[in-house]
Amino acid sequence: MRLEELSSQSSYNDNILIEGNKYTVGTNDGVTFERVEYLGSAQMFGKKVLKFSTVEKQQLTVNLSFHTFILEYNEGEENG
């Protein structure tokens, strides 16, 4: 595939997280949030952020600049 063809494709999607799945999220300052549900991404002050919900239904927003790792839980049918 030529570079012109790649740059003209509008359906490219680099998302690797699945909305509704549960993950463990770690940030570069050593904080870990376990078993949070991925809600999707959003723009905040011009930057893309990842939105999660905790078990207590508190919302967690992670700026990709501070994101270090995400671990996916394997819970069978619950994760699709």
N, CA, C and O atoms as CSV, one atom per row, in Angstrom:
chain,resi,resn,atom,element,x,y,z
A,1,MET,N,N,0.853,-1.172,0.000
A,1,MET,CA,C,0.000,0.000,0.000
A,1,MET,C,C,0.899,1.235,0.000
A,1,MET,O,O,1.882,1.294,0.739
A,2,ARG,N,N,0.568,2.192,-0.807
A,2,ARG,CA,C,1.366,3.419,-0.911
A,2,ARG,C,C,1.016,4.395,0.211
A,2,ARG,O,O,-0.061,4.330,0.803
A,3,LEU,N,N,1.948,5.292,0.485
A,3,LEU,CA,C,1.756,6.279,1.542
A,3,LEU,C,C,0.532,7.151,1.281
A,3,LEU,O,O,-0.193,7.501,2.212
A,4,GLU,N,N,0.301,7.503,0.015
A,4,GLU,CA,C,-0.870,8.331,-0.307
A,4,GLU,C,C,-2.168,7.610,0.059
A,4,GLU,O,O,-3.122,8.232,0.525
A,5,GLU,N,N,-2.194,6.287,-0.156
A,5,GLU,CA,C,-3.398,5.516,0.175
A,5,GLU,C,C,-3.605,5.457,1.681
A,5,GLU,O,O,-4.735,5.561,2.156
A,6,LEU,N,N,-2.520,5.290,2.438
A,6,LEU,CA,C,-2.634,5.245,3.893
A,6,LEU,C,C,-3.125,6.562,4.464
A,6,LEU,O,O,-3.979,6.573,5.350
A,7,SER,N,N,-2.600,7.665,3.971
A,7,SER,CA,C,-2.970,8.964,4.526
A,7,SER,C,C,-4.381,9.386,4.135
A,7,SER,O,O,-4.964,10.251,4.788
A,8,SER,N,N,-4.937,8.797,3.089
A,8,SER,CA,C,-6.282,9.186,2.673
A,8,SER,C,C,-7.371,8.309,3.281
A,8,SER,O,O,-8.556,8.567,3.073
A,9,GLN,N,N,-6.989,7.282,4.026
A,9,GLN,CA,C,-7.996,6.413,4.643
A,9,GLN,C,C,-8.550,7.100,5.888
A,9,GLN,O,O,-7.810,7.432,6.814
A,10,SER,N,N,-9.853,7.304,5.891
A,10,SER,CA,C,-10.458,7.991,7.026
A,10,SER,C,C,-10.971,7.024,8.081
A,10,SER,O,O,-11.419,7.467,9.139
A,11,SER,N,N,-10.922,5.709,7.831
A,11,SER,CA,C,-11.477,4.752,8.771
A,11,SER,C,C,-10.426,4.203,9.734
A,11,SER,O,O,-10.721,3.281,10.494
A,12,TYR,N,N,-9.205,4.748,9.722
A,12,TYR,CA,C,-8.155,4.266,10.623
A,12,TYR,C,C,-8.548,4.543,12.068
A,12,TYR,O,O,-9.004,5.640,12.390
A,13,ASN,N,N,-8.374,3.557,12.934
A,13,ASN,CA,C,-8.749,3.676,14.331
A,13,ASN,C,C,-7.644,3.047,15.169
A,13,ASN,O,O,-7.387,1.850,15.043
A,14,ASP,N,N,-6.985,3.829,16.024
A,14,ASP,CA,C,-5.884,3.302,16.824
A,14,ASP,C,C,-6.316,2.915,18.238
A,14,ASP,O,O,-5.459,2.664,19.086
A,15,ASN,N,N,-7.603,2.860,18.512
A,15,ASN,CA,C,-8.080,2.483,19.837
A,15,ASN,C,C,-7.823,1.006,20.087
A,15,ASN,O,O,-8.154,0.163,19.253
A,16,ILE,N,N,-7.236,0.695,21.231
A,16,ILE,CA,C,-6.997,-0.700,21.588
A,16,ILE,C,C,-7.838,-1.123,22.778
A,16,ILE,O,O,-7.875,-2.306,23.115
A,17,LEU,N,N,-8.515,-0.179,23.422
A,17,LEU,CA,C,-9.368,-0.492,24.556
A,17,LEU,C,C,-10.802,-0.662,24.075
A,17,LEU,O,O,-11.226,-0.024,23.112
A,18,ILE,N,N,-11.543,-1.530,24.757
A,18,ILE,CA,C,-12.935,-1.809,24.391
A,18,ILE,C,C,-13.845,-1.209,25.455
A,18,ILE,O,O,-13.712,-1.498,26.644
A,19,GLU,N,N,-14.772,-0.369,25.004
A,19,GLU,CA,C,-15.710,0.254,25.948
A,19,GLU,C,C,-16.492,-0.825,26.692
A,19,GLU,O,O,-16.972,-1.786,26.092
A,20,GLY,N,N,-16.612,-0.650,28.004
A,20,GLY,CA,C,-17.332,-1.597,28.849
A,20,GLY,C,C,-16.438,-2.645,29.483
A,20,GLY,O,O,-16.849,-3.281,30.454
A,21,ASN,N,N,-15.228,-2.850,28.973
A,21,ASN,CA,C,-14.306,-3.812,29.574
A,21,ASN,C,C,-13.658,-3.223,30.814
A,21,ASN,O,O,-13.552,-2.004,30.954
A,22,LYS,N,N,-13.224,-4.103,31.718
A,22,LYS,CA,C,-12.565,-3.676,32.946
A,22,LYS,C,C,-11.054,-3.809,32.794
A,22,LYS,O,O,-10.557,-4.771,32.208
A,23,TYR,N,N,-10.327,-2.818,33.339
A,23,TYR,CA,C,-8.884,-2.757,33.219
A,23,TYR,C,C,-8.263,-2.313,34.539
A,23,TYR,O,O,-8.952,-1.787,35.412
A,24,THR,N,N,-6.962,-2.526,34.676
A,24,THR,CA,C,-6.158,-1.890,35.713
A,24,THR,C,C,-5.336,-0.826,35.009
A,24,THR,O,O,-4.652,-1.108,34.025
A,25,VAL,N,N,-5.404,0.396,35.515
A,25,VAL,CA,C,-4.710,1.518,34.889
A,25,VAL,C,C,-3.622,2.012,35.838
A,25,VAL,O,O,-3.875,2.246,37.020
A,26,GLY,N,N,-2.421,2.165,35.313
A,26,GLY,CA,C,-1.317,2.704,36.097
A,26,GLY,C,C,-0.804,3.978,35.459
A,26,GLY,O,O,-0.778,4.101,34.235
A,27,THR,N,N,-0.397,4.923,36.287
A,27,THR,CA,C,0.139,6.186,35.781
A,27,THR,C,C,1.615,6.285,36.130
A,27,THR,O,O,2.119,5.514,36.947
A,28,ASN,N,N,2.310,7.240,35.509
A,28,ASN,CA,C,3.757,7.321,35.674
A,28,ASN,C,C,4.201,7.799,37.051
A,28,ASN,O,O,5.398,7.808,37.337
A,29,ASP,N,N,3.264,8.197,37.912
A,29,ASP,CA,C,3.639,8.570,39.279
A,29,ASP,C,C,3.456,7.412,40.257
A,29,ASP,O,O,3.575,7.598,41.468
A,30,GLY,N,N,3.164,6.212,39.734
A,30,GLY,CA,C,3.073,5.013,40.560
A,30,GLY,C,C,1.689,4.691,41.085
A,30,GLY,O,O,1.529,3.700,41.798
A,31,VAL,N,N,0.683,5.487,40.763
A,31,VAL,CA,C,-0.680,5.232,41.221
A,31,VAL,C,C,-1.321,4.179,40.327
A,31,VAL,O,O,-1.176,4.220,39.106
A,32,THR,N,N,-2.034,3.229,40.945
A,32,THR,CA,C,-2.720,2.178,40.202
A,32,THR,C,C,-4.202,2.203,40.552
A,32,THR,O,O,-4.574,2.276,41.723
A,33,PHE,N,N,-5.045,2.142,39.520
A,33,PHE,CA,C,-6.494,2.058,39.686
A,33,PHE,C,C,-6.908,0.696,39.163
A,33,PHE,O,O,-6.738,0.403,37.980
A,34,GLU,N,N,-7.452,-0.141,40.044
A,34,GLU,CA,C,-7.801,-1.511,39.660
A,34,GLU,C,C,-9.283,-1.638,39.338
A,34,GLU,O,O,-10.133,-0.964,39.919
A,35,ARG,N,N,-9.560,-2.534,38.382
A,35,ARG,CA,C,-10.924,-2.898,37.999
A,35,ARG,C,C,-11.785,-1.684,37.656
A,35,ARG,O,O,-12.882,-1.514,38.188
A,36,VAL,N,N,-11.273,-0.849,36.765
A,36,VAL,CA,C,-12.044,0.295,36.295
A,36,VAL,C,C,-12.607,-0.034,34.915
A,36,VAL,O,O,-11.961,-0.713,34.118
A,37,GLU,N,N,-13.803,0.449,34.645
A,37,GLU,CA,C,-14.484,0.190,33.373
A,37,GLU,C,C,-14.176,1.314,32.392
A,37,GLU,O,O,-14.312,2.492,32.723
A,38,TYR,N,N,-13.759,0.943,31.184
A,38,TYR,CA,C,-13.426,1.931,30.159
A,38,TYR,C,C,-14.705,2.500,29.567
A,38,TYR,O,O,-15.555,1.749,29.088
A,39,LEU,N,N,-14.852,3.832,29.598
A,39,LEU,CA,C,-16.042,4.504,29.087
A,39,LEU,C,C,-15.832,5.110,27.706
A,39,LEU,O,O,-16.803,5.447,27.029
A,40,GLY,N,N,-14.588,5.254,27.280
A,40,GLY,CA,C,-14.295,5.851,25.983
A,40,GLY,C,C,-13.263,6.957,26.122
A,40,GLY,O,O,-12.667,7.146,27.182
A,41,SER,N,N,-13.067,7.681,25.033
A,41,SER,CA,C,-12.105,8.784,25.061
A,41,SER,C,C,-12.846,10.094,24.817
A,41,SER,O,O,-13.984,10.109,24.347
A,42,ALA,N,N,-12.172,11.191,25.149
A,42,ALA,CA,C,-12.761,12.521,24.971
A,42,ALA,C,C,-11.634,13.523,24.788
A,42,ALA,O,O,-10.466,13.214,25.025
A,43,GLN,N,N,-11.995,14.714,24.367
A,43,GLN,CA,C,-11.046,15.823,24.256
A,43,GLN,C,C,-11.209,16.717,25.485
A,43,GLN,O,O,-12.320,17.117,25.832
A,44,MET,N,N,-10.092,17.023,26.135
A,44,MET,CA,C,-10.138,17.913,27.285
A,44,MET,C,C,-9.000,18.917,27.133
A,44,MET,O,O,-7.828,18.542,27.172
A,45,PHE,N,N,-9.338,20.170,26.962
A,45,PHE,CA,C,-8.355,21.243,26.768
A,45,PHE,C,C,-7.426,20.932,25.592
A,45,PHE,O,O,-6.229,21.214,25.644
A,46,GLY,N,N,-7.990,20.350,24.540
A,46,GLY,CA,C,-7.233,20.075,23.332
A,46,GLY,C,C,-6.430,18.797,23.338
A,46,GLY,O,O,-5.732,18.504,22.367
A,47,LYS,N,N,-6.509,18.024,24.411
A,47,LYS,CA,C,-5.773,16.765,24.496
A,47,LYS,C,C,-6.745,15.600,24.606
A,47,LYS,O,O,-7.812,15.726,25.206
A,48,LYS,N,N,-6.370,14.464,24.022
A,48,LYS,CA,C,-7.186,13.267,24.128
A,48,LYS,C,C,-6.978,12.651,25.509
A,48,LYS,O,O,-5.845,12.486,25.960
A,49,VAL,N,N,-8.080,12.313,26.172
A,49,VAL,CA,C,-8.025,11.663,27.474
A,49,VAL,C,C,-8.844,10.376,27.419
A,49,VAL,O,O,-9.745,10.235,26.592
A,50,LEU,N,N,-8.519,9.443,28.311
A,50,LEU,CA,C,-9.256,8.196,28.440
A,50,LEU,C,C,-10.161,8.308,29.655
A,50,LEU,O,O,-9.723,8.749,30.718
A,51,LYS,N,N,-11.435,7.908,29.506
A,51,LYS,CA,C,-12.398,8.012,30.598
A,51,LYS,C,C,-12.719,6.628,31.135
A,51,LYS,O,O,-12.985,5.699,30.372
A,52,PHE,N,N,-12.691,6.499,32.472
A,52,PHE,CA,C,-12.988,5.249,33.149
A,52,PHE,C,C,-13.974,5.512,34.271
A,52,PHE,O,O,-14.155,6.654,34.693
A,53,SER,N,N,-14.614,4.446,34.757
A,53,SER,CA,C,-15.487,4.519,35.915
A,53,SER,C,C,-15.010,3.476,36.915
A,53,SER,O,O,-14.711,2.344,36.536
A,54,THR,N,N,-14.936,3.849,38.193
A,54,THR,CA,C,-14.501,2.913,39.225
A,54,THR,C,C,-15.679,2.058,39.683
A,54,THR,O,O,-16.821,2.298,39.291
A,55,VAL,N,N,-15.391,1.063,40.515
A,55,VAL,CA,C,-16.436,0.206,41.068
A,55,VAL,C,C,-17.435,1.044,41.860
A,55,VAL,O,O,-18.630,0.749,41.876
A,56,GLU,N,N,-16.936,2.088,42.514
A,56,GLU,CA,C,-17.808,2.979,43.297
A,56,GLU,C,C,-18.533,3.984,42.411
A,56,GLU,O,O,-19.199,4.888,42.914
A,57,LYS,N,N,-18.405,3.829,41.082
A,57,LYS,CA,C,-19.033,4.691,40.076
A,57,LYS,C,C,-18.494,6.116,40.105
A,57,LYS,O,O,-19.194,7.056,39.730
A,58,GLN,N,N,-17.232,6.279,40.555
A,58,GLN,CA,C,-16.558,7.562,40.432
A,58,GLN,C,C,-15.893,7.587,39.062
A,58,GLN,O,O,-15.407,6.560,38.588
A,59,GLN,N,N,-15.869,8.744,38.428
A,59,GLN,CA,C,-15.268,8.849,37.097
A,59,GLN,C,C,-13.780,9.126,37.233
A,59,GLN,O,O,-13.360,9.943,38.053
A,60,LEU,N,N,-12.981,8.432,36.414
A,60,LEU,CA,C,-11.534,8.603,36.368
A,60,LEU,C,C,-11.161,8.997,34.952
A,60,LEU,O,O,-11.529,8.305,34.003
A,61,THR,N,N,-10.435,10.101,34.791
A,61,THR,CA,C,-9.981,10.559,33.480
A,61,THR,C,C,-8.458,10.543,33.473
A,61,THR,O,O,-7.824,11.123,34.354
A,62,VAL,N,N,-7.869,9.877,32.475
A,62,VAL,CA,C,-6.416,9.737,32.397
A,62,VAL,C,C,-5.904,10.483,31.166
A,62,VAL,O,O,-6.296,10.181,30.039
A,63,ASN,N,N,-5.029,11.454,31.392
A,63,ASN,CA,C,-4.363,12.163,30.307
A,63,ASN,C,C,-3.321,11.214,29.728
A,63,ASN,O,O,-2.534,10.633,30.476
A,64,LEU,N,N,-3.304,11.049,28.409
A,64,LEU,CA,C,-2.380,10.104,27.795
A,64,LEU,C,C,-0.915,10.448,28.053
A,64,LEU,O,O,-0.059,9.571,27.943
A,65,SER,N,N,-0.605,11.691,28.391
A,65,SER,CA,C,0.769,12.069,28.718
A,65,SER,C,C,1.256,11.400,30.000
A,65,SER,O,O,2.458,11.193,30.167
A,66,PHE,N,N,0.346,11.061,30.899
A,66,PHE,CA,C,0.714,10.463,32.178
A,66,PHE,C,C,0.407,8.978,32.242
A,66,PHE,O,O,0.678,8.337,33.258
A,67,HIS,N,N,-0.143,8.430,31.198
A,67,HIS,CA,C,-0.543,7.033,31.147
A,67,HIS,C,C,0.690,6.146,31.035
A,67,HIS,O,O,1.559,6.405,30.202
A,68,THR,N,N,0.780,5.119,31.846
A,68,THR,CA,C,1.914,4.213,31.813
A,68,THR,C,C,1.517,2.827,31.327
A,68,THR,O,O,2.159,2.288,30.426
A,69,PHE,N,N,0.478,2.241,31.901
A,69,PHE,CA,C,0.072,0.906,31.471
A,69,PHE,C,C,-1.406,0.670,31.728
A,69,PHE,O,O,-2.032,1.336,32.553
A,70,ILE,N,N,-1.949,-0.304,30.991
A,70,ILE,CA,C,-3.313,-0.768,31.217
A,70,ILE,C,C,-3.306,-2.277,31.111
A,70,ILE,O,O,-2.795,-2.826,30.134
A,71,LEU,N,N,-3.868,-2.963,32.107
A,71,LEU,CA,C,-4.001,-4.410,32.081
A,71,LEU,C,C,-5.469,-4.755,31.941
A,71,LEU,O,O,-6.303,-4.205,32.661
A,72,GLU,N,N,-5.801,-5.657,31.027
A,72,GLU,CA,C,-7.188,-6.053,30.803
A,72,GLU,C,C,-7.522,-7.253,31.669
A,72,GLU,O,O,-6.715,-8.174,31.792
A,73,TYR,N,N,-8.703,-7.254,32.271
A,73,TYR,CA,C,-9.184,-8.397,33.033
A,73,TYR,C,C,-9.800,-9.397,32.082
A,73,TYR,O,O,-10.519,-9.014,31.159
A,74,ASN,N,N,-9.531,-10.665,32.292
A,74,ASN,CA,C,-10.114,-11.723,31.483
A,74,ASN,C,C,-11.207,-12.375,32.307
A,74,ASN,O,O,-10.946,-13.243,33.139
A,75,GLU,N,N,-12.439,-11.942,32.063
A,75,GLU,CA,C,-13.570,-12.447,32.834
A,75,GLU,C,C,-14.570,-13.163,31.948
A,75,GLU,O,O,-15.773,-13.108,32.206
A,76,GLY,N,N,-14.104,-13.822,30.923
A,76,GLY,CA,C,-14.975,-14.609,30.055
A,76,GLY,C,C,-15.975,-13.780,29.302
A,76,GLY,O,O,-15.604,-12.834,28.608
A,77,GLU,N,N,-17.241,-14.121,29.429
A,77,GLU,CA,C,-18.300,-13.490,28.657
A,77,GLU,C,C,-18.461,-12.007,28.964
A,77,GLU,O,O,-18.930,-11.253,28.112
A,78,GLU,N,N,-18.082,-11.574,30.165
A,78,GLU,CA,C,-18.262,-10.171,30.530
A,78,GLU,C,C,-17.428,-9.248,29.648
A,78,GLU,O,O,-17.824,-8.109,29.402
A,79,ASN,N,N,-16.283,-9.721,29.173
A,79,ASN,CA,C,-15.421,-8.902,28.323
A,79,ASN,C,C,-15.671,-9.140,26.850
A,79,ASN,O,O,-14.855,-8.718,26.030
A,80,GLY,N,N,-16.732,-9.779,26.479
A,80,GLY,CA,C,-17.064,-9.960,25.077
A,80,GLY,C,C,-16.354,-11.103,24.525
A,80,GLY,O,O,-16.509,-11.414,23.344
